[in-house]
Amino acid sequence: MVNSTISFSQSGVGQFMGTGGFMNPDSIVLEFGLREGMMIADFGSGAGYFTILMAKIVGQTGKVTGLDIMETALDSVRVKAKAAGLENIETVRANLEVLGSSGLAGESQDAVLLANILFQSPKKEAILKEAARVLKKDGTLIIIDWKKGAGGLGEGSRAQPGISVGPPDELRTEQEQMQNMAVAEGMTWQSNIDAGSFHYGIIFKK
């Protein structure tokens, strides 16, 4: 989550994660191209669904930094990490709309994940700029966000008729527009990934 206020509740997000839900981090994370020993920043880590999975992949020689402005979200990450016996996770409270707020050194990260964070912010370019700052040369930027027209509150879904999922459509960004914003920050498109019926996924290289 980021600092800007969004007028919808995310209290039900958890039910859409995992096997049988509308987003399955266990399968999606396998498309990120992560390896043991990597340094990864999870921008807007939320409750840590991806944070935990990525920490298991990079192992003890790697590290995942979960960043969020909500301390309650970071508490959830810490609880999950302890339960999983993971000691390679660090949590940082940060307003990612501010350049340098992550506290991470420039060109220090092998990968940065932005999963369901950019739709929340009117300052998407600022968040992308911070991601670009901390990425190593040839580092990987992964963006996962809500598809337009795929089930915003009160409107149902083309993929799942009668089901309303996620934020209102006006808060969502078309995939092509999102791709153009990342390219403007020095990223190069690499591939699209299957993030389910309600989300798109894009992988970039710096």
KOLMI-537062 format. One record per residue: residue number from 1; residue in one letter; x, y, z of N, C-alpha, C, O in turn. Coordinates in steps of 0.05 Angstrom, whole numbers, plus 32768, in hexadecimal, padded with zeros to 4 digits. Each point is the difference from the previous one (the first is absolute). Layout:
<sites>
SITE   pos   code   n.px   n.py   n.pz   ca.px   ca.py   ca.pz   c.px   c.py   c.pz   o.px   o.py   o.pz
SITE   NUM      A      X      Y      Z       X       Y       Z      X      Y      Z      X      Y      Z
...
</sites>
This chain:
<sites>
SITE   pos   code   n.px   n.py   n.pz   ca.px   ca.py   ca.pz   c.px   c.py   c.pz   o.px   o.py   o.pz
SITE     1      M   8011   7FE8   8000    7FEF    8018    8000   8012   8019   8000   8016   7FFF   800B
SITE     2      V   7FDF   8016   7FE9    800F    8019    7FFF   7FF2   8015   8011   7FEB   7FFB   800C
SITE     3      N   801F   801E   7FF3    7FF6    8014    8012   7FE6   800C   7FF8   7FF0   8007   8011
SITE     4      S   800B   7FFB   7FD5    7FE7    800D    7FF6   7FE8   7FF0   8009   8000   7FE8   8002
SITE     5      T   7FEA   8027   8005    7FE8    7FF3    8009   7FEF   7FF6   7FE9   7FFB   800F   7FED
SITE     6      I   7FFC   7FD9   8014    7FEF    7FF4    7FEC   7FE6   7FF8   800D   7FFF   7FF6   8016
SITE     7      S   7FEB   8011   7FDC    7FE6    7FFE    800C   7FF2   7FE5   7FFB   7FE9   7FFF   7FF9
SITE     8      F   8026   7FEB   800B    7FF3    7FE6    8000   800E   7FEF   8015   8017   8004   8006
SITE     9      S   7FDB   7FE8   8004    800B    7FEF    8015   800F   7FE8   7FF4   7FF7   7FF4   7FEC
SITE    10      Q   8020   8006   801F    800F    7FE9    7FF7   7FFD   7FE9   8014   8010   7FED   7FFF
SITE    11      S   7FDC   8014   8012    7FFE    7FEC    8015   7FFB   7FE4   7FF5   8006   7FEC   800E
SITE    12      G   7FF0   8012   7FDA    7FFB    7FE6    7FF4   8015   7FF6   7FEE   7FFD   7FEB   7FF3
SITE    13      V   8019   8023   800A    8015    7FF9    7FED   800A   7FE4   8006   8006   7FF1   7FED
SITE    14      G   7FFD   8007   802C    800B    7FE6    8007   7FF2   7FE9   7FF4   800C   7FEC   7FF9
SITE    15      Q   7FD9   8016   8003    7FF1    7FEA    7FF6   8006   7FFB   7FE2   7FF9   7FEC   7FF5
SITE    16      F   8013   8028   7FFE    8006    7FFD    7FE3   801C   7FF7   7FFB   8009   7FFE   7FE9
SITE    17      M   8006   7FFB   802D    801B    7FF7    7FFD   8002   7FE2   8005   7FF0   7FF6   8010
SITE    18      G   8022   7FFD   7FE3    8005    7FE4    8005   7FEF   7FEE   7FEF   7FF0   8009   7FEF
SITE    19      T   8015   7FDD   8014    7FF2    7FEC    7FF0   7FE2   8003   8002   7FF5   8001   8016
SITE    20      G   7FFE   8000   7FD2    7FE3    8002    8000   7FF7   801D   7FFF   7FE8   8005   7FFD
SITE    21      G   802A   800E   8007    7FF9    801C    8000   8004   800C   7FE4   8005   7FF1   7FED
SITE    22      F   7FF9   802A   8012    8002    800D    7FE6   801D   8008   7FF9   8006   8007   7FEA
SITE    23      M   800C   7FF7   802A    801C    8002    7FFA   800F   7FEB   8010   7FFA   7FFC   8018
SITE    24      N   8018   7FF6   7FDB    800E    7FEA    800D   801E   8006   8001   800E   7FFA   7FED
SITE    25      P   7FFB   8013   8029    801D    8007    8002   8012   7FE8   7FFC   8016   8003   7FF6
SITE    26      D   7FE2   7FE5   8014    8012    7FE9    7FFE   8008   7FF9   7FE3   8016   7FF8   7FFB
SITE    27      S   7FD7   800C   7FF3    8007    7FFA    7FE3   800C   8019   7FF3   8011   7FFD   7FEF
SITE    28      I   7FE5   801A   8018    8009    8019    7FF3   801E   8005   8006   800F   8008   7FEE
SITE    29      V   7FF9   7FF3   802B    801C    8006    8008   8014   7FEF   7FEF   8017   8008   7FFD
SITE    30      L   7FE1   7FE1   7FF9    8011    7FEF    7FF1   8008   800D   7FE5   8013   7FF8   7FF3
SITE    31      E   7FDD   801C   8004    8005    800E    7FE7   8012   8018   8003   8007   800D   7FEC
SITE    32      F   8002   7FF9   802C    8010    8018    8005   801E   7FFC   7FF8   800E   8013   7FFC
SITE    33      G   7FFA   7FD4   8001    801C    7FFB    7FF9   8014   8004   8017   8017   8008   7FFB
SITE    34      L   7FE0   7FF4   801E    8011    8005    8017   8013   7FE8   8004   7FFA   7FEA   7FF8
SITE    35      R   801C   801C   8015    8014    7FEC    8006   800B   8003   801C   7FFD   8015   800D
SITE    36      E   800F   7FD6   7FFD    800D    8001    801B   8015   8016   8001   800F   8004   7FED
SITE    37      G   7FF1   800A   8029    8014    8015    8004   7FF8   801C   7FF8   800F   8013   8004
SITE    38      M   7FDA   7FEF   7FEF    7FF7    801B    7FF7   7FF8   8012   8017   7FF8   7FF7   8015
SITE    39      M   800B   8023   7FE6    7FF6    8015    8011   7FE7   800C   7FF3   8000   8009   7FEA
SITE    40      I   7FEA   7FF6   8025    7FE6    8007    7FF5   7FF2   8015   8012   8000   7FFD   8018
SITE    41      A   7FF3   8017   7FDB    7FEF    8013    800F   7FE3   7FFB   7FF8   7FFA   8000   7FE8
SITE    42      D   7FF5   7FFC   802B    7FE4    7FFD    7FFC   7FF2   801A   8008   7FF9   8004   8017
SITE    43      F   8002   800D   7FD5    7FF4    801B    8004   7FE2   7FFC   8005   7FF2   7FF4   7FF0
SITE    44      G   8004   8017   8027    7FE4    7FFD    8006   7FFA   7FE3   8007   7FEE   7FF4   7FF5
SITE    45      S   8022   8000   801C    7FFF    7FE3    8006   7FE6   7FF7   800C   7FF9   7FE8   7FFE
SITE    46      G   7FF8   802A   800E    7FE7    7FF8    800C   8004   7FEB   8015   8013   8001   8010
SITE    47      A   7FDC   7FEA   7FF0    8001    7FEB    8014   8017   7FEC   7FFA   8004   7FEE   8010
SITE    48      G   800A   8015   7FD9    8018    7FF0    7FFB   7FFC   7FE6   7FF1   8011   7FEF   8002
SITE    49      Y   7FD9   800F   7FEF    7FFC    7FE7    7FF1   8018   7FFA   7FEE   800B   7FEA   8000
SITE    50      F   7FFE   802A   7FF0    8016    7FFC    7FEE   801B   8001   8010   8013   7FF2   7FF9
SITE    51      T   7FEE   801E   801B    8019    8003    8010   800A   7FE5   800A   8018   7FFA   7FFC
SITE    52      I   7FD6   7FF7   8010    8008    7FE6    800B   8009   7FED   7FEA   8014   7FF2   8003
SITE    53      L   7FDC   800D   7FE7    8007    7FED    7FEA   801B   8007   7FF4   8010   7FEE   7FFA
SITE    54      M   7FF5   802C   8002    801A    8008    7FF4   8017   7FFA   8013   8016   7FF9   7FF7
SITE    55      A   7FE6   800B   8023    8015    7FFA    8014   8008   7FE3   7FFF   8017   7FF9   8004
SITE    56      K   7FD6   7FF5   7FF8    8005    7FE4    7FFF   8011   7FF9   7FE7   8012   7FEF   8001
SITE    57      I   7FE9   8020   7FE9    800F    7FFB    7FE7   801D   8009   8002   8012   7FF2   7FF8
SITE    58      V   7FF2   8027   8013    801B    800B    8000   8012   7FF4   8016   8018   8002   7FFF
SITE    59      G   7FDB   7FF2   8015    800F    7FF1    8015   8010   8012   8012   7FFE   8019   8000
SITE    60      Q   8012   7FDB   8011    800F    800E    8015   8016   8012   7FF4   800A   8012   800E
SITE    61      T   7FFF   7FE8   7FDA    8014    8012    7FF4   7FF4   8018   7FF2   800E   8011   7FF6
SITE    62      G   7FD7   7FEF   8009    7FF2    8017    7FF4   7FF0   800F   8016   8002   7FF9   8018
SITE    63      K   7FEF   801B   7FDF    7FF1    8010    8014   7FE8   800D   7FF1   8002   8008   7FE9
SITE    64      V   7FE8   7FF9   8026    7FE8    800E    7FF6   7FFA   8017   8014   7FFD   7FFB   8018
SITE    65      T   8000   801D   7FDD    7FF8    8016    8011   7FE3   8007   7FF9   7FFA   8008   7FEA
SITE    66      G   7FF5   7FF5   802A    7FE4    8007    7FFD   7FFB   801D   8009   8006   8007   8017
SITE    67      L   7FEF   8009   7FD7    7FFC    801D    8006   7FE3   8007   7FFE   7FF3   7FF9   7FEC
SITE    68      D   8003   8015   8028    7FE4    8008    8000   7FFD   8018   8013   8010   8003   8012
SITE    69      I   7FDC   800E   7FE9    7FFC    8016    8012   7FEF   7FF8   8019   8000   800F   8013
SITE    70      M   7FF3   7FDA   7FEB    7FEF    7FF7    8016   8010   7FEE   8013   8009   7FEA   7FF7
SITE    71      E   7FFA   801E   8022    800F    7FEF    8013   7FF1   7FE6   8005   800D   7FEC   8005
SITE    72      T   7FD8   8015   7FFA    7FF1    7FE7    8004   8006   7FEC   7FEB   8001   7FE8   8005
SITE    73      A   8003   8021   7FE2    8007    7FEE    7FEB   801C   7FF3   8005   8004   7FE8   7FFC
SITE    74      L   800F   8029   800C    801B    7FF6    8006   8000   7FED   8017   800F   7FED   8001
SITE    75      D   7FDF   8018   8013    7FFD    7FED    8016   7FF8   7FE4   7FF6   800A   7FEC   8009
SITE    76      S   7FE4   8014   7FE3    7FF6    7FE7    7FF5   8017   7FF2   7FF1   8002   7FE7   8002
SITE    77      V   800F   8028   7FF0    8017    7FF4    7FF3   8013   7FF3   8014   8009   7FE9   7FFC
SITE    78      R   7FFC   8025   801A    8012    7FF6    8014   7FF5   7FE6   800D   800F   7FED   8005
SITE    79      V   7FD7   8013   8000    7FF3    7FE8    800C   8003   7FE8   7FED   8007   7FEA   8008
SITE    80      K   7FF4   801B   7FDE    8002    7FEA    7FEC   801C   7FF6   7FFE   8005   7FE8   7FFE
SITE    81      A   800F   802B   8002    801C    7FF9    7FFD   8008   7FEE   8018   800E   7FEC   7FFC
SITE    82      K   7FEA   801C   801C    8007    7FF0    8018   7FF4   7FE4   7FFE   800D   7FEC   8007
SITE    83      A   7FD9   8013   7FF1    7FF3    7FE6    7FFF   800D   7FEE   7FEB   8000   7FE7   8003
SITE    84      A   800B   8025   7FE8    800D    7FF0    7FEB   801D   7FFB   8005   800D   7FF2   7FF1
SITE    85      G   7FFD   8019   8025    801C    7FFC    8007   8014   800E   7FEE   8016   7FF7   7FFC
SITE    86      L   7FE1   8020   7FF8    8010    800F    7FED   800E   8017   800E   7FF4   8010   800E
SITE    87      E   8027   7FF1   7FEF    8010    8015    800C   800C   8013   7FEB   8011   8010   8007
SITE    88      N   7FE6   7FED   7FE1    800B    8011    7FEA   7FEC   8015   7FF6   8001   8008   7FE9
SITE    89      I   7FED   8000   8029    7FEC    8015    7FFA   8004   8018   8012   8002   7FFD   8019
SITE    90      E   7FFF   801A   7FDB    8001    8019    8010   7FE8   8011   7FF9   7FF7   7FFF   7FE9
SITE    91      T   7FFD   800F   802A    7FE9    8010    7FFB   8007   801E   8005   800E   8006   8012
SITE    92      V   7FE8   800B   7FDC    8006    801C    8001   7FE6   8010   7FFC   7FF2   7FFC   7FEC
SITE    93      R   8008   8016   8026    7FE9    8012    7FFC   8009   8017   7FEF   8013   800E   8006
SITE    94      A   7FE0   7FF6   7FE3    8008    8015    7FED   7FE9   800B   7FF0   7FED   7FF1   7FF9
SITE    95      N   8014   8028   8001    7FED    800D    7FEE   800E   7FFF   7FE4   8010   8011   7FFA
SITE    96      L   7FE9   7FDC   7FF6    800E    7FFB    7FE7   7FFA   8014   7FEB   800C   7FFF   7FEA
SITE    97      E   7FE3   8014   801C    7FFB    8016    7FED   8016   8016   8002   8000   8013   7FF1
SITE    98      V   8012   7FE9   8022    8016    8013    8005   801B   7FF4   7FF7   8007   7FEA   800A
SITE    99      L   8007   8022   7FE4    801A    7FF6    7FF7   8013   7FFD   8017   8004   8012   800F
SITE   100      G   8008   7FD6   7FF3    8013    7FFB    8015   7FF4   7FF5   801A   800E   7FF9   8012
SITE   101      S   7FD7   8006   7FEF    7FF3    7FF9    8019   8004   7FE2   8008   7FFD   7FF9   8017
SITE   102      S   800A   7FF7   7FD6    8004    7FE3    8006   8018   7FFC   8012   8001   7FEC   800E
SITE   103      G   8012   8027   7FF1    8018    7FFD    8010   8014   7FEC   7FF3   8015   7FFB   800B
SITE   104      L   7FE3   7FF9   7FDF    8012    7FED    7FF2   8015   8010   7FEF   7FFA   8015   7FF5
SITE   105      A   801E   7FE0   800A    8015    800C    7FF1   7FF9   7FFF   7FE2   7FF3   7FED   7FF7
SITE   106      G   8017   8026   7FFA    7FFC    8000    7FE3   800D   7FE8   7FF4   8016   7FF7   8008
SITE   107      E   7FDD   7FFD   7FE4    8009    7FE9    7FF1   8009   7FE9   8013   8015   7FF4   7FFC
SITE   108      S   7FDA   8007   8018    8006    7FEB    8014   7FEF   7FE7   7FFD   8006   7FEB   800D
SITE   109      Q   7FE5   8016   7FE3    7FEC    7FEA    7FFF   8001   7FF2   7FE5   8001   800D   7FEB
SITE   110      D   7FFD   7FD9   8016    7FFF    7FF0    7FE7   7FE4   8001   7FF4   7FFD   7FFD   7FE8
SITE   111      A   7FEF   8007   8029    7FE4    8000    7FF6   7FEF   8012   8013   8005   8001   8018
SITE   112      V   7FE7   800C   7FDC    7FED    800F    800F   7FE4   7FF7   7FF7   7FFA   7FFF   7FE8
SITE   113      L   7FF5   7FFA   802B    7FE5    7FF8    7FFB   7FEC   8016   8007   8001   800B   8017
SITE   114      L   7FED   7FFC   7FD7    7FEB    8013    8005   7FE6   7FF1   7FFB   7FF6   8000   7FE9
SITE   115      A   7FFE   7FF4   802B    7FE8    7FF0    7FFD   7FE9   800D   800E   8000   8003   8018
SITE   116      N   7FEC   8005   7FD8    7FE8    800D    800B   8007   8019   8011   7FF4   8004   8015
SITE   117      I   801E   800C   7FE2    8007    8018    800E   7FFB   8019   7FEF   7FF6   8014   800A
SITE   118      L   8010   7FEA   7FDC    7FFE    8019    7FEF   7FE4   800A   7FFD   7FFC   8018   7FFD
SITE   119      F   7FF0   7FD7   8002    7FE5    800A    7FFD   7FF7   8011   8018   7FEE   8011   7FFD
SITE   120      Q   8020   7FEC   8019    7FF8    800F    8018   800B   801D   8000   7FF7   8011   8010
SITE   121      S   801B   7FF5   7FDE    800E    801A    8002   7FFC   8011   7FE7   8001   7FF6   7FEA
SITE   122      P   7FFB   8024   801A    8000    8013    7FE9   801C   8007   7FF8   8004   800E   7FED
SITE   123      K   8010   7FE9   8023    801C    8007    7FFB   800F   7FE7   7FF6   8015   7FF9   800B
SITE   124      K   7FE0   7FF9   7FE2    800C    7FE8    7FF6   801C   8004   7FF6   8012   7FEF   8005
SITE   125      E   7FF3   8027   7FED    801A    8005    7FF5   8015   8003   8016   8017   7FF7   7FFD
SITE   126      A   7FE1   8014   801A    8013    8003    8016   8008   7FE5   800C   8017   7FFC   8006
SITE   127      I   7FD6   7FF2   7FFC    8005    7FE5    800A   8012   7FF1   7FEC   8013   7FF3   8008
SITE   128      L   7FE7   8010   7FDF    8011    7FF3    7FEB   801C   800B   8000   8014   7FF2   7FFC
SITE   129      K   7FEF   8028   8009    801A    800D    8001   8011   7FF5   8017   8018   7FFB   7FFD
SITE   130      E   7FDB   8000   801B    800E    7FF5    8016   8008   7FE3   7FFA   8016   7FF7   8008
SITE   131      A   7FD8   7FFA   7FEB    8007    7FE5    7FF8   8018   7FFF   7FEE   8012   7FF0   8003
SITE   132      A   7FEE   8022   7FE9    8017    8002    7FED   801A   8008   800E   8015   7FF6   7FF9
SITE   133      R   7FE8   801B   801B    8018    8009    800F   800E   7FE9   800E   8019   7FFE   8000
SITE   134      V   7FD8   7FF0   800D    800C    7FEB    8010   8008   7FE7   7FF0   800E   7FEF   800A
SITE   135      L   7FE8   800F   7FDD    8006    7FE9    7FF0   801C   8001   7FF5   800A   8014   7FF7
SITE   136      K   8004   7FD5   800A    801A    7FFD    7FF3   7FFD   8002   7FE2   7FEA   7FFB   7FF5
SITE   137      K   802B   800B   7FFD    8000    7FFE    7FE3   7FFA   7FE4   7FF8   800B   7FED   800B
SITE   138      D   7FE3   800F   7FE3    7FF6    7FE6    7FF7   7FED   7FF3   8015   7FF9   7FE9   7FFE
SITE   139      G   8000   8027   8017    7FED    7FF6    8014   7FE4   7FFD   7FF4   7FFA   800A   7FEB
SITE   140      T   7FF5   7FE7   8023    7FE5    7FFA    7FF7   7FEB   800F   800F   7FFF   8001   8019
SITE   141      L   7FEF   800C   7FD8    7FE8    800D    800C   7FE8   7FF0   7FF8   7FFB   7FFA   7FE9
SITE   142      I   7FF5   7FFF   802B    7FE8    7FF0    7FFC   7FE8   8011   8009   7FFF   8009   8017
SITE   143      I   7FEE   7FFB   7FD7    7FE7    800F    8007   7FE8   7FED   7FFD   7FFD   7FF3   7FEB
SITE   144      I   7FF3   800C   802A    7FE7    7FF2    7FFF   7FEA   8013   8009   8003   800C   8015
SITE   145      D   7FE9   7FF8   7FDB    7FEB    8013    8007   7FE5   7FF7   7FF4   7FFF   7FEE   7FF0
SITE   146      W   7FEC   8020   8019    7FE5    7FF9    7FF8   7FFA   8007   7FE3   8006   8017   7FF7
SITE   147      K   7FEE   7FD7   7FFA    7FF7    8005    7FE5   7FE8   8012   8000   7FEF   7FFE   8012
SITE   148      K   8010   8014   7FDB    7FE8    8010    7FFD   7FEA   7FEE   7FF5   8004   7FEF   7FF0
SITE   149      G   7FE3   8017   801A    7FE9    7FF0    7FF6   7FFF   7FE4   8009   7FF3   7FEF   7FF4
SITE   150      A   801C   800B   8022    8000    7FE4    800A   7FF5   7FFD   801C   800B   7FF3   8011
SITE   151      G   7FDE   801B   7FF3    7FF2    7FFB    8019   8004   8014   8016   8003   7FF8   8017
SITE   152      G   7FFD   8022   7FE3    8002    8014    8015   7FE7   8000   8011   7FEB   7FF5   7FF8
SITE   153      L   8016   8017   801F    7FE9    8000    8013   7FE7   800B   7FF2   8001   8015   7FF3
SITE   154      G   7FEA   7FDC   8010    7FE6    8009    7FF7   7FFB   7FFC   7FE2   7FEB   8008   7FF6
SITE   155      E   8027   7FEA   7FFC    7FFC    7FFE    7FE3   8001   7FE3   7FF5   7FFA   7FFC   7FE9
SITE   156      G   800D   7FF1   8028    8003    7FE4    7FF6   8019   7FFE   7FEF   8010   8012   7FFE
SITE   157      S   7FF3   7FD7   7FF6    8019    7FFA    7FF1   7FFA   7FF1   7FE6   7FEF   7FEF   7FFF
SITE   158      R   8021   8018   7FED    7FFE    7FF1    7FE7   8009   7FE3   8004   7FF5   7FED   7FF5
SITE   159      A   8020   8010   801C    800B    7FE6    8005   7FEE   7FEF   8012   7FFE   7FE8   7FFD
SITE   160      Q   7FF6   8025   8017    7FEF    7FF3    8014   7FE6   800F   8002   7FFD   8011   8012
SITE   161      P   7FF0   7FEB   7FDB    7FE7    8010    8000   7FF2   7FFF   801C   7FFE   7FEB   800C
SITE   162      G   7FF9   802D   7FFC    7FF2    8002    801A   8012   8003   8018   7FF6   8004   8016
SITE   163      I   8024   7FFA   7FE6    8013    8003    8017   800F   801A   7FFD   800C   8006   7FEC
SITE   164      S   7FF4   800A   802A    800E    8019    8001   8019   7FFC   8011   7FFE   7FF9   8017
SITE   165      V   8019   800D   7FDD    8019    7FFB    800E   8012   8018   7FFD   8003   800B   7FEB
SITE   166      G   8009   7FFE   802C    8015    8014    7FFE   7FF6   801D   7FFE   7FE8   8005   8005
SITE   167      P   802A   800D   7FF4    7FFA    801D    8000   7FEE   8008   7FE8   7FFD   7FF1   7FED
SITE   168      P   7FF6   8026   8016    7FF0    800B    7FE9   8012   8003   7FE7   8018   8004   8002
SITE   169      D   7FDB   7FF9   7FE7    800F    8000    7FE7   8010   801A   7FFC   8015   7FFF   7FF3
SITE   170      E   7FE1   8017   8017    800D    801A    7FFB   801B   8002   800F   8011   8011   7FF9
SITE   171      L   7FF4   7FDD   801A    801A    8000    800E   8015   7FEE   7FF1   8017   7FFF   8008
SITE   172      R   7FE0   7FF2   7FE4    8011    7FEE    7FF3   800E   800D   7FE7   7FF5   8013   7FF5
SITE   173      T   8022   7FE2   8004    800F    800A    7FE9   8002   7FEA   7FEB   8007   7FE9   8006
SITE   174      E   7FF4   801F   7FE1    8003    7FED    7FEA   801D   7FF5   7FFF   8013   800F   8006
SITE   175      Q   7FF0   7FD8   7FF2    801A    7FF4    8000   8013   800F   7FEE   8018   8004   8007
SITE   176      E   7FDF   8005   7FE2    8012    800F    7FED   800A   801A   800D   8017   8007   7FFD
SITE   177      Q   7FD7   8007   8011    8007    8019    800D   8014   7FFB   8016   8014   800F   8003
SITE   178      M   7FE8   7FDB   800C    8013    7FF9    8016   801B   7FF9   7FF4   8015   8008   800B
SITE   179      Q   7FEB   7FEA   7FDF    8019    7FF9    7FF3   800F   8019   7FF7   8018   8002   8003
SITE   180      N   7FDA   8011   7FF2    800C    8019    7FF6   800C   800F   8017   8015   800D   7FFD
SITE   181      M   7FDE   7FF3   801B    800B    800F    8017   801A   7FF3   8009   8013   800F   8007
SITE   182      A   7FEE   7FD7   7FF9    8019    7FF2    8009   8016   8005   7FEC   8017   8005   8008
SITE   183      V   7FE3   7FFB   7FDE    8014    8005    7FEC   800B   801C   8003   8018   8005   7FFC
SITE   184      A   7FD7   800E   800B    8008    801C    8004   8014   8003   8017   800F   8013   8001
SITE   185      E   7FF2   7FD9   8011    8013    8001    8017   8018   7FEE   7FFA   800F   7FF9   8012
SITE   186      G   7FF5   8001   7FD5    8019    7FF2    7FF8   7FFD   7FE1   7FFF   8014   7FF2   7FFD
SITE   187      M   7FD4   8004   8005    7FFC    7FE3    7FFF   7FFC   7FF7   7FE3   7FF6   800F   7FEF
SITE   188      T   8011   7FD8   800C    7FFB    7FF3    7FE6   7FEE   7FE8   8004   8005   7FEF   8010
SITE   189      W   7FE5   8011   7FE0    7FED    7FE9    8002   800E   7FE6   7FF9   800F   7FFE   7FEC
SITE   190      Q   7FEB   7FED   8024    800B    7FE6    7FFB   7FEA   7FEC   7FF9   8002   7FF1   7FEC
SITE   191      S   7FE9   800E   8024    7FEB    7FEC    7FFB   7FE8   8007   8011   8001   800F   8013
SITE   192      N   7FE8   7FE5   7FE6    7FE8    8000    8010   7FFE   7FE5   800E   8008   7FEC   7FF6
SITE   193      I   7FEC   8015   8022    7FFC    7FE7    800F   7FE2   7FFD   8006   7FF1   8013   8001
SITE   194      D   8007   7FD4   8002    7FE4    7FFA    8006   7FFA   8005   801E   800A   7FF0   8010
SITE   195      A   7FE8   8025   7FF6    7FFA    8006    801C   7FE2   7FFB   8006   7FF6   800B   8014
SITE   196      G   7FFD   7FE6   7FDC    7FE4    7FF9    8005   7FEC   8011   7FF0   8009   8011   7FF0
SITE   197      S   7FDE   7FEB   8015    7FEB    800E    7FF1   7FFD   801D   8007   7FF7   8010   7FEF
SITE   198      F   8011   7FF8   8029    7FFB    801B    8009   8018   8012   8000   7FFE   8018   8003
SITE   199      H   801A   7FDD   7FF8    8018    8010    8001   8011   7FFB   7FE7   7FFE   7FEB   7FF2
SITE   200      Y   8013   8029   8007    8015    7FFB    7FEC   801B   8001   800E   8003   800B   8015
SITE   201      G   8010   7FE8   7FDF    801B    8000    800A   8014   8006   7FEA   7FFE   7FF6   7FEA
SITE   202      I   8016   801B   801D    8014    8008    7FEC   801B   7FFF   800D   8004   8007   8017
SITE   203      I   800F   7FEE   7FDA    801C    7FFF    8009   8011   8012   7FEE   7FFF   8000   7FE8
SITE   204      F   8011   8011   8026    8012    8013    7FF2   801D   7FFB   800A   8005   7FF4   8015
SITE   205      K   800E   8015   7FDB    801C    8001    8007   8009   801D   8001   7FF7   8010   7FF0
SITE   206      K   801C   7FF6   8022    800A    801B    8001   8017   8003   7FEC   800D   8015   7FFE
</sites>
